[in-house]
Amino acid sequence: MIEDDRSNGREPFRVAQLEVEAGRRGNTDIPVARFVTGEWLNLPVEIVHGAKPGPTIWLSGAIHGDELDGVEIIRRVLHELRPTHLSGTVIGVPVVNVFGFAAESRYLPDRRDLNRSFPGRDNGSMAARLAYLFMSEVVARADFGLDFHCGSDGRANLPQIRANLDHAPTRDLANAFAPPMVLHSTPPEGSLRNAAAEAGVPTLVYEGGEARRFTRSAIRAGVHGALRFLSELGMIRRAPKATDEPIEARSSGWVRAPRSGICQIDVDLGDRVDEGEKLGSVTELMGRDPEPLRATAGGVVIGRRIGPLVHQGEALVHIAR
């Protein structure tokens, strides 16, 4: 389907079987693979092709199928854009891991992690094929990327950008996004960010909220940040003003459970803590023999465990130094 919002002066933008004229928007479903029933499962893509020249960026969500905040962020950002006023092109892919999304699962049906499968292969596993499709149809057409994630495995994340802050243009875009925290990090092997960087496409990863639900504050921060990102690139004229400068951190680490039991965490996302400060405790079933959780470094709490039942060594509090 193509929305009739025509303008002239630029070449059409093509992805898969879709061709979108300048100053218009369109959407398509790219076939990924068949269900066991024989029905096709497709990758939904929306293109907003601006009337004016500018960079091409992609917005991707739900690479882990149970991480839903990015889906809503991308839907809202796409709704905000007007192709007749846009400079450049936005490729929106709210749900990349369509299999996991349909099953409310982090993984693909074969339990592979899609975000460890990039850049993929056209004749590999299901994860490899989906990664290859995304790289060839989306990343290869883009100049920059924004990939949206949430906390996983029963954890919540403070809204934050993870990026290579040693690359000056990427650092500028991360700070323009203006989340509460900007964290320098090296992308893991097989991740979309790593594969995109090797392909010469700088990418920011947004982390915020928790899996399997909408987190209002993380969605709001993600939408506002994405619009500021587009504004920094000169693609849109106006974006929400940042209320505070982001805190920049060079590293982070987890405080882990000293024993198995029932955990009480006494700090919240965004709290500043000192090295050695008590963050909570873990007790046995009846509440006896509490063992304290203590900060292994000073910094800001950017992630924390949600549920109270923990096993020894489990990651409980994430501190950006």
Stockholm file with secondary structure:
# STOCKHOLM 1.0

chainA/1-321         MIEDDRSNGREPFRVAQLEVEAGRRGNTDIPVARFVTGEWLNLPVEIVHGAKPGPTIWLSGAIHGDELDGVEIIRRVLHELRPTHLSGTVIGVPVVNVFGFAAESRYLPDRRDLNRSFPGRDNGSMAARLAYLFMSEVVARADFGLDFHCGSDGRANLPQIRANLDHAPTRDLANAFAPPMVLHSTPPEGSLRNAAAEAGVPTLVYEGGEARRFTRSAIRAGVHGALRFLSELGMIRRAPKATDEPIEARSSGWVRAPRSGICQIDVDLGDRVDEGEKLGSVTELMGRDPEPLRATAGGVVIGRRIGPLVHQGEALVHIAR
#=GR chainA/1-321 SS CEECCCCCSSCCEEETTEEECTTEEEEEEEEEEECTTSCEEEEEEEEEECSEEEEEEEEECCSSTTCCHHHHHHHHHHHHCCTTTCEEEEEEESCSCHHHHHHTCSSCTTCCCGGGSCSCCTTSCHHHHHHHHHHHHTGGGCSEEEEEEEECSSEEEEEEEEECTTSHHHHHHHHHHCCSEEEECCCCTTCHHHHHHHTTCCEEEEEEEETTSCCHHHHHHHHHHHHHHHHHTTSCSCCCCCSSCCEEESCEEEEECSSSEEEEECCCTTCEECTTCEEEEEECTTSCSCEEEECSSCEEEEEEECSSEECTTCEEEEEEC
#=GC SS_cons         CEECCCCCSSCCEEETTEEECTTEEEEEEEEEEECTTSCEEEEEEEEEECSEEEEEEEEECCSSTTCCHHHHHHHHHHHHCCTTTCEEEEEEESCSCHHHHHHTCSSCTTCCCGGGSCSCCTTSCHHHHHHHHHHHHTGGGCSEEEEEEEECSSEEEEEEEEECTTSHHHHHHHHHHCCSEEEECCCCTTCHHHHHHHTTCCEEEEEEEETTSCCHHHHHHHHHHHHHHHHHTTSCSCCCCCSSCCEEESCEEEEECSSSEEEEECCCTTCEECTTCEEEEEECTTSCSCEEEECSSCEEEEEEECSSEECTTCEEEEEEC
//
